[in-house]
Amino acid sequence: MPVRHVDLPYKEIPYLSVLDEHGTLDEALDPQIPEETLRRLYRTMLFVRAFDDQRLRLQRQGRIGTFAPVKGQEAAQLGSIAALRETDWMVPAFRETAVALWRGMPPENDLLYCAGYEEAIDLSADARDLPIAIPVGSQIPHAAGLAWARKLQGHDDVVITYFGDGATSEGDFHEGLNFAAVFGAPCIFFCQNNHYAISVPRKRQTRARTLAQKAIAYEMPALQVDGNDVLAVYRATAEAAERARRGEGPTLIEAVTYRLSVHTTADDPTKYRSLDEVEVWEKRDPIPRFRGYLLKRGILTEDEEAGWLDEVREEVQGAVRRFEEMQGADPLRMFDHIYSELPPFVERQRRELEAYVRASPDPVVETPREREEALRGQRPTPGGTMVPEPDRLGEAGRRGGEE
């Protein structure tokens, strides 16, 4: 029987690296990022790392709940989002704190959300960032549909969605990529391959040599990028965005990085990976690499960096103070930011809780009118703190994590 071969458009997966581990630049691949943006990127990296450390302390003290640290993945997150426009859309998973801070989320909002307050991610009418998605991979079809909708409406927006290596084993991943490819949706599928899906190593996820090659099944261009190289990530994302705006459809980017901390604060990584492995990746830490490049270029001085570190510590502490002021004592607040109109069974639960709290020896419950007045900043909450204006949780603070 004669054999014929099907010619496929994408037969190789390119790998992009611009800065080596010592911060040396490949001049031919320089993405030509403005110095102001380079400085902002590095300062935001410093802030995110300090903020991550503070969040871990707060969680261990029982002051916030569990969260997913960013440590080690700052370059992948910041390099990608910095390459996009403010008008582009961002669809996160649950680890994209650095992305959210770059886009203007007040850091105290992150802390408030980790403490269980849903209003911390209340979206304003002009927001271009979707709330975090906890179920693995569930946000990927959302991003594909959002990108297609914007295309149908005649906009040139790009949608970027983030997920980990574990999500590539989910059906949502394949459905999202297939849909976006069929309809030419302007979507960037950004996989942060940090080598572990909780405790499952990447080699147990798939036999494929790369995760990027999974896009070939959908005739979608894809590449691997050094995820600890902020310049390479920026270049890869910028080129994918340009391609999408030209009407050439989606791209899959696999950023090869490493999670230096725990999966979440409920995790103990010493149970499934060796300290020797972690030490190897600590030498590839994206922050020292980028620092070396900036110092060599004269874009940063050591004295300036020392000043930034002092400022960052103060800003993190300021965020903690604001977070503590924003917390209220009224347990009925949990019902205020779930539905636009409470369904009967939830309203019944709210009334039952209200009756229970009012019958307690030291009630701190508010009536709906009292809550409305508090949200307008007219009076303190029963806990003794002044409730901020509504924009304190939304528009105000869209100043970026670096300020």
JOWO-V773737 format. One record per pair of residues at least 12 apart in sequence whose ideal C-beta (glycine too) atoms are under 7 Angstrom apart, sorted by the first residue. I is the first residue (numbers start at 1). J is the second residue. Records with the same first field share a line. If there is no record, write none. Layout:
I->J ; J
This chain:
8->216
9->219
10->216 ; 221
13->210 ; 212 ; 213 ; 222 ; 223 ; 224
14->223
15->224
16->223 ; 225 ; 226 ; 232 ; 235 ; 236
17->226 ; 229 ; 232
18->30 ; 229 ; 231 ; 232 ; 235
19->229 ; 231 ; 232 ; 289 ; 293
21->283 ; 284 ; 289
22->292
23->289 ; 290 ; 292 ; 293 ; 296
25->293
29->235
31->231 ; 234 ; 235 ; 238
33->231 ; 234
35->299
37->82
38->294 ; 299
39->299 ; 300
40->402
41->78 ; 82 ; 230
42->290 ; 291 ; 294 ; 300
43->308 ; 402
44->78 ; 101 ; 102 ; 401 ; 402
45->74 ; 78 ; 287 ; 290
46->308 ; 309 ; 312
47->312 ; 315 ; 401 ; 402
48->70 ; 74 ; 97 ; 98 ; 101 ; 401
49->71 ; 74 ; 287
50->312 ; 313 ; 316
51->107 ; 316
52->69 ; 70 ; 71
54->316 ; 320
55->67 ; 114
56->69 ; 265
58->111
59->265
64->111 ; 114 ; 115
65->114 ; 115 ; 116
66->264 ; 265 ; 266
67->114 ; 264 ; 265
68->94 ; 95 ; 263 ; 264
69->261 ; 262
70->95 ; 97 ; 98
71->260 ; 261
72->257 ; 258 ; 259 ; 260 ; 261 ; 281 ; 285
73->192 ; 194 ; 257 ; 259
74->98 ; 286 ; 287
75->227 ; 228 ; 229 ; 230 ; 233 ; 286 ; 290
76->192 ; 227 ; 233 ; 255 ; 257
77->96 ; 98 ; 99
78->98 ; 102 ; 230
79->230 ; 233 ; 234 ; 237
80->160 ; 190 ; 233 ; 237
81->99 ; 102 ; 103
82->102 ; 234
83->234 ; 237 ; 238 ; 241
84->158 ; 160 ; 237 ; 241
87->128 ; 157
88->128 ; 157 ; 158 ; 159 ; 160
89->128 ; 146 ; 157 ; 159
90->103 ; 128 ; 129 ; 160
91->130 ; 139 ; 142 ; 143 ; 146 ; 159 ; 161
92->130 ; 132 ; 133 ; 139 ; 162
93->132 ; 133 ; 139 ; 162 ; 163 ; 164
94->132 ; 133 ; 134
96->162
97->110
99->162
100->129
101->400 ; 401
102->400 ; 401
103->129
104->397 ; 398 ; 399 ; 400
106->397
107->319 ; 401
108->319 ; 322 ; 323 ; 326
109->393
111->319 ; 320 ; 323
112->323 ; 326
115->327
118->337 ; 338
119->336 ; 337 ; 393
120->393
122->337 ; 393 ; 394
124->394 ; 395
130->142
136->166 ; 167 ; 170
137->163 ; 167 ; 170 ; 172 ; 173
138->172
139->161
140->161 ; 163 ; 167 ; 172 ; 173 ; 176 ; 189
141->172 ; 175 ; 176 ; 179
143->159 ; 161 ; 176 ; 187
144->176 ; 179 ; 180 ; 185 ; 187
146->159
147->159 ; 180 ; 185 ; 186 ; 187
148->183 ; 185
150->186
151->185 ; 186
156->245
157->186
158->186 ; 188 ; 241 ; 244 ; 245
159->186 ; 187
160->188 ; 190
161->187 ; 189 ; 190
162->190 ; 192
163->191
164->192 ; 194 ; 197
165->191 ; 193 ; 194 ; 195 ; 197 ; 202 ; 205 ; 211
166->197 ; 200 ; 205
168->191 ; 205 ; 206 ; 211 ; 214
169->205 ; 206
177->189 ; 215 ; 218 ; 220 ; 252
178->218
180->250
181->218 ; 219 ; 220 ; 249 ; 250
184->247 ; 249
185->249 ; 250
186->244 ; 245
187->250
188->237 ; 240 ; 241 ; 244 ; 250 ; 251 ; 253
189->250 ; 252
190->253 ; 255
191->211 ; 252 ; 253 ; 254 ; 255
192->227 ; 255 ; 257
193->211 ; 254 ; 255 ; 256 ; 257
194->257 ; 258 ; 259
195->258
196->259 ; 263 ; 273
198->263 ; 267
199->271 ; 272
210->224 ; 254
211->254
212->224 ; 252 ; 254
215->252
220->250 ; 251 ; 252
221->251
222->251 ; 252
223->236 ; 253
224->254 ; 256
225->253 ; 255
226->256
227->255 ; 256 ; 257
228->257 ; 284 ; 286 ; 289
229->289
230->286 ; 290
233->255
236->253
237->253
240->253
258->281
260->278 ; 281 ; 282
325->385
326->388
328->381 ; 383 ; 387
329->364 ; 381 ; 382 ; 383
330->364 ; 365 ; 366 ; 381 ; 382
331->353 ; 357
332->350 ; 353 ; 354 ; 365 ; 366
335->350
364->382 ; 383
366->382
374->387
375->387 ; 390
377->389
